Amino acid sequence: RGWPASDVQLEAMSRSLVDKWRWVVCKEDCQTTNHLSWFFVEDWGARCNSSANFDRYLVTHYFRNRGLEYVQRPPSDYCHFGFITALVLTAHFEYPNSVAQAGRLLFLAYVLLGDF
């Protein structure tokens, strides 16, 4: 059934979360995948650093293969799948205004599900 497009509170909350956490995944406006920031992977590392497979697969894929430096960080309050959900909800509310912007938000959500 979905959410009614007139749910002002849900729209405000989803847009607020996207605005608050976009920096975790985008260095710029995320019009292309070249604008992506991999901070969210470093945040995963703060939670999964005891896993040999994390370094072997994820650090290699996101950082070594791209010639980027991986930085070990303490965990943040960022919730990866919560952010993806906020992107999808924001796209739902943005669609009547700008199909292109809604599509950009959905593409970002898709990329964040994993590009490997």
Helices and strands as residue ranges (DSSP letters): H 8-25, G 33-35, H 39-48, H 52-53, I 54-59, H 60-62, G 64-66, H 80-94, H 99-112
